Amino acid sequence: MNAMEQIMRRMRSVAWVPILGLLCVFGGCKHDKEGNTYVPPPPPEVIVANPVEREVTSYLTYTGVIEASQTVELRARVQGFLESVNFSPGQRVRKGDVLFVIDKRQYAASVEQARASVAAQEAALLGAENDARLARELADQRAGPEIDAIIKAARRDVVAADLAQAKAMLTEALLNLEYCDVVAPIDGRITDNYVDIGNLVGRGETTLLAEIVQTAPVYVSVNVSEADVLRVRREREAEGTLGGVEPGQIAPGVWRPAELSLADRDEFTFKGRVDYVDPKMDPVTATLRLRTMYENADEVLLPGLFARVRFPMATTKSLVVSEAALLSDQLGRFAMVVNDKDEVVQKRVKIGALDGTMRVVEEGLTAQDRVIVLGVLKARPGSKVSPKMQEPAAQGR
């Protein structure tokens, strides 16, 4: 078979294909109706849960910066060369520790000079007192002139004044000698020394030598909004305690508790209390400054760190659902609920405080509603779903 015959045979076989197709259309083939019937997909599976009723504490939450309870500048109060530095930068120091020593020799000599002056004036006073007493006795016996008694009495008083001045100069000299030892006035941690040994300090000014920072306890100040201030005052007014306790207290002598969280964690693990409340509002910002205190015995809280502070308020029974189950649009928040026909229904809700991963729902839901908590994106209002109840243990705080 040559090439031309092969080509002709292939063309004849291809030509039969449309003919066979027409035969099938006009009765040569049977149509399988059951095999081509459309079967809708099953309803999507979603996880549902009932709102949980439990005790929920509402909070007022604010932000602030941690502050040291005390910061003290150590300055040279006398002039002299710095002789020694008796600490390591950053170490903890105690009240009364000698941290710097300034050359004492000049001031020790001044003390000796002042003591000698006091001794001289005491001797002079003793002689002046004897002269004045003798002159008075002679004048009383009319054996001496009255004027002499008056002059010697005045001389005695002048010497007594000189003695008082000498004692004051001795006290000043002793203070200057004491100031040569720069001691810690508080407990805390000390910074690096700003002046090295051998430098002249205190010349014409009180040279800054170092600083001590006290971090136990620490403070955090927050600015409470006017709306929250009025809310708290109205609650106290309703309780009848508005005039009975001090600002910042919940009972006589009992300060309102406060809880603190750092930027790297969500838990409010540090417990403290309100320490001070400003007596007036700031009219510019419409806020009230409030200070909280934390013991910070382990010194985890460092001054300058950003912190969140919350104040526990009222505790009430509330319905809560997973925060992830509540969606939002331009009209507000809503939840997808499965009714008794397994159809999705959209319900508008009014939300309250966040309690862990759960959100308080004040209006819009009941404890019997089956709220879609997983698979919300598969649900559309009016569509059928296959609901599966979530395990109670999976509903976190």
C-alpha positions as CSV (number, residue, x, y, z in Angstrom):
1,M,0.0,0.0,0.0
2,N,1.4,3.3,-1.1
3,A,1.2,6.6,0.7
4,M,-1.7,7.9,-1.4
5,E,-3.9,4.9,-0.5
6,Q,-3.2,5.3,3.2
7,I,-4.3,9.0,3.0
8,M,-7.6,8.1,1.2
9,R,-8.4,5.4,3.8
10,R,-8.0,7.8,6.7
11,M,-10.2,10.4,5.1
12,R,-13.0,7.8,4.6
13,S,-12.8,6.8,8.3
14,V,-13.1,10.4,9.5
15,A,-16.1,11.1,7.3
16,W,-18.1,8.4,9.1
17,V,-17.9,10.2,12.4
18,P,-20.6,12.9,11.8
19,I,-22.8,10.4,10.2
20,L,-22.7,8.2,13.3
21,G,-23.4,11.2,15.5
22,L,-26.6,12.0,13.5
23,L,-27.8,8.5,13.8
24,C,-27.5,8.6,17.5
25,V,-29.4,11.9,17.6
26,F,-32.3,10.7,15.5
27,G,-32.9,7.5,17.4
28,G,-29.9,5.4,17.0
29,C,-28.7,5.9,20.7
30,K,-30.6,6.0,24.1
31,H,-30.4,8.9,26.6
32,D,-29.5,8.1,30.2
33,K,-31.8,10.5,32.1
34,E,-30.8,9.3,35.6
35,G,-27.0,9.7,35.0
36,N,-27.3,13.4,34.0
37,T,-29.8,14.6,36.7
38,Y,-28.5,17.6,38.8
39,V,-28.0,16.8,42.5
40,P,-27.6,19.8,44.9
41,P,-24.6,19.7,47.3
42,P,-25.4,19.0,51.0
43,P,-25.8,22.0,53.4
44,P,-22.5,23.3,54.7
45,E,-21.5,22.2,58.2
46,V,-21.2,24.9,60.8
47,I,-20.4,24.9,64.5
48,V,-23.0,26.5,66.8
49,A,-23.1,27.3,70.5
50,N,-25.6,28.7,72.9
51,P,-24.8,32.0,74.6
52,V,-23.5,31.3,78.1
53,E,-24.9,33.1,81.2
54,R,-22.2,33.9,83.8
55,E,-20.9,36.5,86.2
56,V,-19.1,39.2,84.2
57,T,-17.1,42.1,85.7
58,S,-17.0,45.3,83.8
59,Y,-13.8,47.4,83.6
60,L,-12.6,50.8,82.9
61,T,-9.4,50.5,80.9
62,Y,-6.8,53.2,80.3
63,T,-3.1,53.5,79.2
64,G,-0.2,55.2,81.0
65,V,3.5,55.1,81.6
66,I,5.2,53.5,84.7
67,E,6.8,56.1,87.0
68,A,9.3,55.6,89.8
69,S,7.9,56.3,93.2
70,Q,11.0,58.5,94.0
71,T,13.9,59.9,92.0
72,V,16.7,61.7,93.9
73,E,19.6,63.7,92.5
74,L,22.8,63.3,94.4
75,R,24.7,66.7,94.3
76,A,27.9,68.0,95.8
77,R,27.0,70.5,98.5
78,V,30.6,71.5,99.2
79,Q,33.6,72.3,97.0
80,G,36.4,69.9,96.7
81,F,38.1,67.2,94.7
82,L,36.2,63.9,94.4
83,E,38.2,61.3,96.4
84,S,36.2,58.1,96.0
85,V,33.1,56.5,94.4
86,N,31.8,53.7,96.6
87,F,29.3,51.8,94.4
88,S,28.9,50.0,91.1
89,P,26.6,51.7,88.6
90,G,23.2,50.2,88.6
91,Q,23.5,48.4,92.0
92,R,20.9,48.6,94.8
93,V,21.8,51.0,97.5
94,R,20.3,51.5,101.0
95,K,19.4,54.7,102.8
96,G,22.5,56.0,104.6
97,D,25.1,54.3,102.4
98,V,28.2,56.5,101.7
99,L,28.3,56.7,97.9
100,F,30.8,59.6,97.2
101,V,33.6,61.0,99.3
102,I,35.0,64.6,98.7
103,D,38.4,65.6,100.1
104,K,37.8,66.3,103.8
105,R,41.1,67.8,104.9
106,Q,40.1,71.5,104.4
107,Y,36.8,71.0,106.2
108,A,38.4,69.0,109.0
109,A,40.8,71.9,109.6
110,S,37.8,74.3,109.6
111,V,36.1,72.2,112.3
112,E,39.2,72.4,114.5
113,Q,39.5,76.1,114.0
114,A,35.8,76.6,114.9
115,R,36.2,74.5,118.0
116,A,39.2,76.6,119.1
117,S,37.2,79.7,118.6
118,V,34.4,78.3,120.8
119,A,36.8,77.4,123.5
120,A,38.3,80.9,123.4
121,Q,34.9,82.5,123.6
122,E,33.8,80.2,126.5
123,A,36.9,81.3,128.4
124,A,36.3,85.0,127.6
125,L,32.7,84.6,128.7
126,L,33.7,83.1,132.0
127,G,36.0,86.1,132.7
128,A,33.4,88.6,131.6
129,E,30.7,87.0,133.8
130,N,33.1,87.2,136.8
131,D,33.9,90.9,136.1
132,A,30.2,91.8,135.7
133,R,29.3,90.0,138.9
134,L,32.0,91.6,140.9
135,A,31.2,95.1,139.5
136,R,27.5,94.6,140.4
137,E,28.4,93.6,144.0
138,L,30.6,96.6,144.5
139,A,27.9,98.9,143.0
140,D,25.3,97.4,145.3
141,Q,27.5,98.1,148.3
142,R,28.3,101.6,147.1
143,A,31.9,100.6,146.9
144,G,32.1,101.1,143.2
145,P,30.5,103.2,140.5
146,E,27.2,102.1,138.9
147,I,28.5,102.8,135.5
148,D,31.3,100.3,135.8
149,A,28.7,97.6,136.6
150,I,26.7,98.5,133.6
151,I,29.7,98.5,131.2
152,K,30.9,95.1,132.4
153,A,27.5,93.6,132.2
154,A,27.3,94.8,128.5
155,R,30.8,93.4,127.9
156,R,29.6,90.0,129.3
157,D,26.6,90.0,126.9
158,V,28.8,90.8,123.9
159,V,31.1,87.9,124.8
160,A,28.1,85.6,125.2
161,A,27.0,86.7,121.7
162,D,30.4,86.0,120.3
163,L,30.3,82.6,121.8
164,A,26.9,81.8,120.2
165,Q,28.4,83.0,116.9
166,A,31.4,80.7,117.4
167,K,29.2,77.8,118.1
168,A,27.2,78.5,114.9
169,M,30.4,78.5,112.9
170,L,31.4,75.2,114.5
171,T,28.0,73.7,113.5
172,E,28.5,75.0,109.9
173,A,32.0,73.6,109.8
174,L,30.7,70.2,111.0
175,L,28.0,70.2,108.4
176,N,30.5,71.0,105.6
177,L,32.6,68.1,106.9
178,E,29.5,65.9,106.9
179,Y,28.7,67.0,103.3
180,C,32.0,65.5,102.2
181,D,30.3,62.1,102.5
182,V,27.5,62.0,100.0
183,V,25.0,59.4,101.4
184,A,21.9,57.8,99.9
185,P,18.8,59.5,101.2
186,I,16.5,56.6,100.0
187,D,16.6,53.0,99.0
188,G,16.8,52.3,95.3
189,R,19.0,51.7,92.4
190,I,21.7,54.1,91.4
191,T,22.7,55.3,88.0
192,D,26.3,55.6,86.6
193,N,28.4,58.2,88.3
194,Y,28.4,61.4,86.3
195,V,31.8,62.6,87.7
196,D,35.0,60.6,88.0
197,I,37.5,60.5,90.8
198,G,39.9,63.5,90.9
199,N,37.5,66.1,89.4
200,L,36.7,69.3,91.3
201,V,33.0,69.4,92.3
202,G,30.8,71.9,93.9
203,R,32.6,75.0,92.6
204,G,30.0,77.7,92.2
205,E,27.2,75.1,91.8
206,T,25.9,71.9,93.3
207,T,27.4,69.4,90.9
208,L,25.2,66.5,89.9
209,L,27.0,63.3,90.8
210,A,24.4,60.5,90.2
211,E,20.7,59.7,90.6
212,I,18.9,57.1,92.7
213,V,15.6,55.6,91.4
214,Q,13.2,53.9,93.7
215,T,11.2,51.2,91.8
216,A,9.4,49.6,94.7
217,P,6.7,50.7,94.7
218,V,6.0,52.2,91.2
219,Y,3.2,54.5,90.0
220,V,1.1,54.7,86.9
221,S,-1.0,57.8,86.2
222,V,-3.9,57.7,83.9
223,N,-6.4,60.4,82.7
224,V,-9.9,59.3,83.2
225,S,-12.5,60.7,80.8
226,E,-15.3,63.0,82.0
227,A,-17.9,60.5,81.0
228,D,-16.4,57.7,83.2
229,V,-15.9,60.1,86.1
230,L,-19.6,61.0,85.9
231,R,-20.6,57.4,85.6
232,V,-18.7,56.4,88.7
233,R,-20.1,59.3,90.7
234,R,-23.6,58.4,89.7
235,E,-23.1,54.8,90.8
236,R,-21.7,56.0,94.2
237,E,-24.6,58.4,94.4
238,A,-27.1,55.6,93.8
239,E,-25.3,53.5,96.5
240,G,-25.4,56.4,98.9
241,T,-21.6,56.4,99.3
242,L,-20.8,59.6,97.4
243,G,-20.1,61.7,100.4
244,G,-19.0,58.9,102.8
245,V,-15.7,57.9,101.3
246,E,-12.7,59.6,99.9
247,P,-12.2,59.9,96.1
248,G,-10.6,56.8,94.8
249,Q,-12.0,54.6,97.6
250,I,-14.8,52.0,97.5
251,A,-15.3,52.0,101.3
252,P,-13.8,54.0,104.2
253,G,-10.1,53.3,104.1
254,V,-10.4,50.8,101.2
255,W,-8.9,52.0,97.9
256,R,-10.3,50.9,94.6
257,P,-8.2,48.0,93.1
258,A,-6.3,48.4,89.9
259,E,-4.8,45.8,87.5
260,L,-1.9,46.4,85.2
261,S,-0.8,44.7,81.9
262,L,2.5,45.3,80.0
263,A,2.7,45.7,76.2
264,D,3.9,42.1,75.6
265,R,1.0,40.4,77.3
266,D,-2.8,40.5,77.4
267,E,-3.2,39.3,81.0
268,F,-3.6,41.9,83.8
269,T,-1.3,40.0,86.2
270,F,0.0,42.9,88.3
271,K,-2.4,43.9,91.1
272,G,-2.4,47.4,92.7
273,R,-4.7,50.1,93.9
274,V,-5.6,53.7,93.4
275,D,-3.2,55.9,95.3
276,Y,-4.3,59.5,94.5
277,V,-7.0,61.4,92.7
278,D,-6.7,65.0,91.5
279,P,-9.2,67.3,93.3
280,K,-10.2,69.0,90.0
281,M,-10.8,68.2,86.3
282,D,-8.5,69.4,83.6
283,P,-10.8,71.7,81.5
284,V,-8.6,71.5,78.5
285,T,-8.6,67.7,78.1
286,A,-11.9,67.1,80.1
287,T,-10.1,64.4,82.1
288,L,-9.2,63.7,85.7
289,R,-5.7,62.5,86.7
290,L,-5.7,59.4,88.8
291,R,-2.6,57.6,90.1
292,T,-2.3,53.9,90.8
293,M,0.4,52.2,92.9
294,Y,2.0,48.7,92.6
295,E,4.3,47.1,95.1
296,N,6.7,45.8,92.4
297,A,8.8,43.8,94.9
298,D,10.5,41.8,92.1
299,E,11.2,45.0,90.1
300,V,9.7,43.6,86.9
301,L,8.0,47.0,86.3
302,L,10.5,49.5,85.1
303,P,9.9,53.3,85.0
304,G,9.2,54.4,81.5
305,L,7.4,51.2,80.3
306,F,4.1,51.5,78.5
307,A,1.2,49.9,80.5
308,R,-2.5,49.3,80.4
309,V,-4.5,49.8,83.6
310,R,-8.0,48.6,84.3
311,F,-10.3,49.2,87.2
312,P,-12.9,46.5,88.1
313,M,-16.4,47.9,88.4
314,A,-19.8,46.2,88.8
315,T,-20.2,42.4,88.5
316,T,-23.5,41.2,86.9
317,K,-25.0,38.1,85.3
318,S,-24.7,38.5,81.5
319,L,-25.0,36.5,78.3
320,V,-21.7,36.0,76.5
321,V,-20.8,34.6,73.1
322,S,-17.5,34.2,71.3
323,E,-16.1,37.5,70.0
324,A,-15.4,35.8,66.6
325,A,-19.1,35.0,66.2
326,L,-20.1,38.7,66.1
327,L,-19.9,40.3,62.7
328,S,-20.3,44.0,61.9
329,D,-21.5,46.2,59.0
330,Q,-22.5,49.8,58.6
331,L,-25.6,49.2,60.8
332,G,-23.6,47.8,63.7
333,R,-23.0,44.3,65.1
334,F,-24.9,41.1,64.4
335,A,-24.8,37.4,64.8
336,M,-25.7,34.5,62.5
337,V,-28.2,32.2,64.3
338,V,-29.6,28.8,63.2
339,N,-33.4,28.4,63.7
340,D,-35.4,25.2,64.3
341,K,-35.5,24.6,60.6
342,D,-31.7,24.7,60.3
343,E,-32.0,28.0,58.4
344,V,-29.6,30.9,59.0
345,V,-31.1,34.0,60.5
346,Q,-29.3,37.3,61.0
347,K,-29.9,38.9,64.4
348,R,-28.9,42.4,65.4
349,V,-27.2,42.7,68.8
350,K,-26.2,45.3,71.3
351,I,-22.8,44.4,72.7
352,G,-21.2,45.1,76.1
353,A,-17.7,44.6,77.6
354,L,-15.1,42.1,76.4
355,D,-14.6,39.2,78.9
356,G,-11.5,37.3,77.7
357,T,-12.3,35.9,74.3
358,M,-16.1,36.3,74.9
359,R,-18.2,39.4,74.4
360,V,-21.2,40.4,76.5
361,V,-24.4,40.6,74.5
362,E,-26.9,43.0,76.2
363,E,-29.7,42.7,73.6
364,G,-30.7,40.6,70.6
365,L,-29.9,37.0,71.8
366,T,-31.4,34.5,74.2
367,A,-29.7,31.6,76.0
368,Q,-31.5,29.2,73.6
369,D,-30.2,30.7,70.4
370,R,-27.8,28.6,68.3
371,V,-25.2,31.1,67.3
372,I,-22.7,30.1,64.5
373,V,-19.2,30.4,66.0
374,L,-17.3,28.5,63.3
375,G,-18.0,28.5,59.6
376,V,-19.7,31.9,59.6
377,L,-18.5,32.6,56.1
378,K,-20.4,29.6,54.8
379,A,-23.7,30.9,56.2
380,R,-26.1,33.2,54.3
381,P,-29.4,34.5,55.7
382,G,-32.1,32.1,54.6
383,S,-29.8,29.3,53.5
384,K,-29.8,25.8,55.0
385,V,-26.9,24.6,57.1
386,S,-25.9,21.5,58.9
387,P,-25.3,22.6,62.5
388,K,-23.1,20.8,65.0
389,M,-23.1,21.9,68.6
390,Q,-19.8,23.0,70.0
391,E,-18.4,21.3,73.1
392,P,-18.8,23.3,76.2
393,A,-15.1,23.0,77.0
394,A,-14.3,24.8,73.8
395,Q,-16.0,28.0,74.9
396,G,-13.1,29.8,76.5
397,R,-13.1,32.7,78.9
